[in-house]
Amino acid sequence: MPQRAWRQRHGHLHELHQLNLANDHIRMLPFEEKLAHHFSRLNTQWLQRYFQLELADMEMLNNPESYFISKGGLIFFAAINN
């Protein structure tokens, strides 16, 4: 894929580089059931913005322990200044 097309398709990744986190405290949090709604919400927003959300996606995102964690997957969250 030519670089220009890649930038148009993945420009959102550049937004991450523009964050100024020099004075921020970032903690990595392991998955907990009380955070499951954040996992679903964040991934749903991302899929809707850049792809097409399908019923199978919703099933997986609403059941992360069954589809990911029980199969050896890991889910982490980043908390900034919290």
Contact map, one row per residue, 1 for C-alpha under 8 A:
1110110000000000000000000000000000000000000000000000000000000000000000000000000000
1111110000000000000000000000000000000000000000000000000000000000000000000000000000
1111111000000000000000000000000000000000000000000000000000000000000000000000000000
0111111100000000000000000000000000000000000000000000000000000000000000000000000000
1111111110000000000000000000000000000000000000000000000000000000000000000000000000
1111111111100000000000000000000000000000000000000000000000000000000000000000000000
0011111111100000000000000000000000000000000000000000000000000000000000000000000000
0001111111100000000000000000000000000000000000000000000000000000000000000000000000
0000111111100000000000000000000000000000000000000000000000000000000000000000000000
0000011111111100000000000000000000000000000000000000000000000000000000000000000000
0000011111111110000000000000000000000000000000000000000000000000000000000000000000
0000000001111111000000000000000000000000000000000000000000000000000000000000000000
0000000001111111100000000000000000000000000000000000000000000000000000000000000000
0000000001111111110000000000000000000000000000000000000000000000000000000000000000
0000000000111111111000000000000000000000000000000000000000000000000000000000000000
0000000000011111111000000000000000000000000000000000000000000000000000000000000000
0000000000001111111100000000000000000000000000000000000000000000000000000000000000
0000000000000111111100000000000000000000000000000000000000000000000000000000000000
0000000000000011111110000000000000000000000000000000000000000000000000000000000000
0000000000000000111111100000000000000000000000000000000000000000000000000000000000
0000000000000000001111111000000000000000000000000000000000000000000000000000000000
0000000000000000000111110000000000000000000000000000000000000000000000000000000000
0000000000000000000111111000000000000000000000000000000000000000000000000000000000
0000000000000000000011111100000000000000000000000000000000000000000000000000000110
0000000000000000000010111110000000000000000000000000000000000000000000000000000111
0000000000000000000000011111000000000000000000000000000000000000000000000000011111
0000000000000000000000001111100000000000000000000000000000000000000000000000011101
0000000000000000000000000111110000000000000000000000000000000000000000000001111000
0000000000000000000000000011111000000000000000000000000000000000000000000001111000
0000000000000000000000000001111100000000000000000000000000000000000000000111100000
0000000000000000000000000000111110110000000000000000000000000000000000000111100000
0000000000000000000000000000011111110000000000000000000000000000000000000000000000
0000000000000000000000000000001111110000000000000000000000000000000000000000000000
0000000000000000000000000000000111111000000000000000000000000000000000000000000000
0000000000000000000000000000001111111110000000000000000000000000000000000000000000
0000000000000000000000000000001111111111000000000000000000000101000000000000000000
0000000000000000000000000000000001111111100000000000000000000100000000000000000000
0000000000000000000000000000000000111111110000000000000000000000000000000000000000
0000000000000000000000000000000000111111111000000000000000001000000000000000000000
0000000000000000000000000000000000011111111100000000000001001100000000000000000000
0000000000000000000000000000000000001111111110000000000000000000000000000000000000
0000000000000000000000000000000000000111111111000000000000000000000000000000000000
0000000000000000000000000000000000000011111111100000000000001000000000000000000000
0000000000000000000000000000000000000001111111110000100001001000000000000000000000
0000000000000000000000000000000000000000111111111000000000000000000000000000000000
0000000000000000000000000000000000000000011111111110000000000000000000000000000000
0000000000000000000000000000000000000000001111111111100000000000000000000000000000
0000000000000000000000000000000000000000000111111111100000000000000000000000000000
0000000000000000000000000000000000000000000011111111000000000000000000000000000000
0000000000000000000000000000000000000000000001111111000000000000000000000000000000
0000000000000000000000000000000000000000000001111111100000000000000000000000000000
0000000000000000000000000000000000000000000000111111110000000000000000000000000000
0000000000000000000000000000000000000000000100110011111011000000000000000000000000
0000000000000000000000000000000000000000000000000001111111000000000000000000000000
0000000000000000000000000000000000000000000000000000111111100000000000000000000000
0000000000000000000000000000000000000000000000000000011111110000000000000000000000
0000000000000000000000000000000000000000000000000000111111111000000000000000000000
0000000000000000000000000000000000000001000100000000111111111100000000000000000000
0000000000000000000000000000000000000000000000000000001111111110000000000000000000
0000000000000000000000000000000000000000000000000000000111111111011000000000000000
0000000000000000000000000000000000000011001100000000000011111111000000000000000000
0000000000000000000000000000000000011001000000000000000001111111000000000000000000
0000000000000000000000000000000000000000000000000000000000111111111000000000000000
0000000000000000000000000000000000010000000000000000000000011111111110000000000000
0000000000000000000000000000000000000000000000000000000000000011111111000000000000
0000000000000000000000000000000000000000000000000000000000010011111111100000000000
0000000000000000000000000000000000000000000000000000000000010011111111100000000000
0000000000000000000000000000000000000000000000000000000000000001111111111100000000
0000000000000000000000000000000000000000000000000000000000000001111111111110000000
0000000000000000000000000000000000000000000000000000000000000000111111111000000000
0000000000000000000000000000000000000000000000000000000000000000011111111000000000
0000000000000000000000000000000000000000000000000000000000000000000111111100000000
0000000000000000000000000000000000000000000000000000000000000000000111111110000000
0000000000000000000000000000011000000000000000000000000000000000000110011111000000
0000000000000000000000000000011000000000000000000000000000000000000010001111100000
0000000000000000000000000001111000000000000000000000000000000000000000000111110000
0000000000000000000000000001111000000000000000000000000000000000000000000011111000
0000000000000000000000000111100000000000000000000000000000000000000000000001111100
0000000000000000000000000111100000000000000000000000000000000000000000000000111111
0000000000000000000000011110000000000000000000000000000000000000000000000000011111
0000000000000000000000011100000000000000000000000000000000000000000000000000001111
0000000000000000000000001110000000000000000000000000000000000000000000000000001111
